Amino acid sequence: MGGAPRKPYPKFVWSPAGGWWAQPKTWKRNTLIIGGGITLFMAFVFKKSAELEQRTLYPRVWIPSMMWAKQFKDDSDPNFQPPKSL
């Protein structure tokens, strides 16, 4: 069970991924660190995107970004209004 036996491989080959059949002991910690880094980066991108979002026309239907976009929360632009009923 488990397929063919592992073949011999050169010990002097270096690989950024860890070489042949790499299973580092700290894979869980490494995964959490990378996952946390990705989460922080995506939170920054989301925050910056929400700050910079501007629409020239009011959407015809509801869109999720209406919940966090500043443009929909304040009524400073009188021309930015929902469309009249069809």
C-alpha positions in Angstrom: 0.0 0.0 0.0 1.4 3.3 -0.9 2.9 2.8 -4.4 6.5 2.3 -5.3 9.3 2.8 -2.8 11.1 6.1 -2.8 14.0 6.4 -5.2 17.4 7.6 -4.1 18.0 11.3 -4.7 21.0 13.6 -4.5 21.4 15.2 -1.0 23.2 18.3 -2.3 20.3 19.7 -4.4 18.7 22.8 -2.8 15.1 23.7 -3.5 13.1 26.7 -2.1 10.1 24.3 -1.7 12.1 22.0 0.5 13.4 19.4 -1.9 12.0 15.9 -2.5 9.2 14.7 -0.3 9.4 17.8 2.0 7.2 17.7 5.0 8.5 20.3 7.5 7.7 19.8 11.1 6.4 23.4 11.4 4.0 23.3 8.4 1.0 24.2 10.6 2.7 27.3 12.0 4.0 28.3 8.6 0.5 28.0 7.1 -1.0 30.2 9.9 1.7 32.8 9.4 1.1 33.0 5.6 -2.7 32.9 6.1 -2.5 35.8 8.6 -0.3 37.7 6.2 -2.7 37.2 3.3 -5.6 38.2 5.5 -3.9 41.5 6.6 -2.9 42.3 3.0 -6.4 41.7 1.8 -7.9 43.8 4.6 -5.6 46.7 3.6 -6.6 46.3 -0.1 -10.3 46.3 0.8 -10.0 49.3 3.0 -8.1 51.3 0.4 -10.5 50.3 -2.3 -13.5 51.3 -0.2 -11.9 54.7 0.4 -11.2 55.4 -3.2 -14.5 54.0 -4.7 -16.4 56.7 -6.6 -19.4 56.1 -8.9 -20.5 58.5 -11.6 -24.0 57.1 -11.9 -26.2 55.7 -9.3 -26.7 51.9 -9.7 -30.0 50.7 -11.0 -30.1 47.9 -8.5 -28.7 47.4 -5.1 -25.0 46.4 -4.9 -23.0 45.2 -1.9 -20.6 48.1 -1.9 -23.5 50.5 -1.1 -23.0 49.3 2.5 -19.5 50.7 3.0 -19.0 53.3 0.2 -18.9 56.9 1.6 -20.7 58.1 -1.5 -23.9 56.4 -0.4 -23.8 57.4 3.2 -23.6 61.1 2.8 -25.9 63.3 0.7 -23.4 65.9 -0.2 -23.9 65.5 -4.0 -27.5 66.4 -5.0 -27.0 65.0 -8.5 -26.1 61.5 -7.2 -29.6 60.2 -6.6 -31.4 56.9 -7.3 -33.0 56.6 -10.7 -36.7 57.3 -11.1 -39.0 54.3 -11.3 -39.2 52.7 -14.7 
